[in-house]
Amino acid sequence: MFGPKSPRKTLGKLAILTSLALSISTAAITPATAAENYSSTVSFLAKSFVNGRALEGFTAGTMEYGFTLDAMMQLKAGGRSLVQQLPAVNYMLGTRSQPLGTASNGYLFNKDAALSLNVGRAGKFLFTSEVIDVPNNSIRYEVFKRLAARINSKTGEITGVTSGAIDYAWVALGLNSYQEHTLANKVVQKMLTLQNTDGGFGEVDPLVSTPDSTGLALQAINLRQDFGTTAQDKKRADAEKKAVAYLISTSVDKNHWNAYGEASVNSTAYAAMGLKAAGKKISAYSLWLKNQLAPKGGFMTSWSAGAGDKFATAQAIAPLLGKSYLDLLP
């Protein structure tokens, strides 16, 4: 249903876009397709990027790569084009030295002695590249090769992943976006074995279901629904039904979800996107998210003192607009 077009791009396109960007005044660009009421929130998120390239982490001078990839997709949902995101595109997706070089320690590679591949982040890299429609095919291919080397092609098990479904979901989304559907199906089938008895999927602790992980798993389940055996597709459908039931039963006031005992924009955003991917109406959750908007743009949190928070905003614009990540694929 949401099968993406081929990600085979030409590198020349990026050079053209770079040249084009130099001749355009970014101050004159407005996200024409963004909802008018939310333009300040789109602008808030865009201005949160350091030098337009990435979101700074909790420690000054360090980049938060995972949230940055989310933010780039959320800006796409808000109407920002590839050209309008060129500094971030070049830094995060279009320059080989950043995701694949030694400077990427902490981005696509974990901060350990072996610089082991962060498989979930690698899958997110592939998926975000397709959502933004970046002509970085040679870099994608190298990321895919490194990622595929960590996956058992028979069982779909990913070497070294001991937590919940987050890594499996991003890997499946990334592989499907790269047209590697057979391997993606194996990964999804393995991910389904991680579903808990309550119908949800775990995050850090695989046995503790969370709305965030379950929402992402639902998106991975629904990117392509019919490319396995009849038994596999039935297993996928059954898992989807249980995951949807988990999210609906754990929602608070039927319009949002909590995390750590507090109402959470991020959890609500991911859960709502999962329900949207499963074909469910999310208008009540979108309205709740709308009510969390700060006067000057961005989503408020319990710790942001009435102002927008960049990390909450980095994951919530798409569901505010009634979309999931699957809706953003070109």
Secondary structure, 3 states (H helix, E strand, C coil): CCCCCCCCCCCHHHHHHHHHHHCCCHHHCCCCCCCHHHHHHHHHHHHCEECCCEEECCCCCCECHHHHHHHHHHHHHCCCCCHHHHHHHHHHCCCCHHHHCHHHECCCECCCCCCCECHHHHHHHHHHHHHHCCCCHHHHHHHHHHHHCCECCCCCCECCCCCCCHHHHHHHHHHHHCCCHHHHHHHHHHHHCCCCCCCCEECCCCCCEEHHHHHHHHHHHHCCCCCCCHHHHHHHHHHHHHHHHHHHHHCECCCEEEECCEEEHHHHHHHHHHHHHCCCCCHHHHHHHHCCECCCCCECCCCCCCCCEHHHHCCCHHHHCCCCHHHHCC
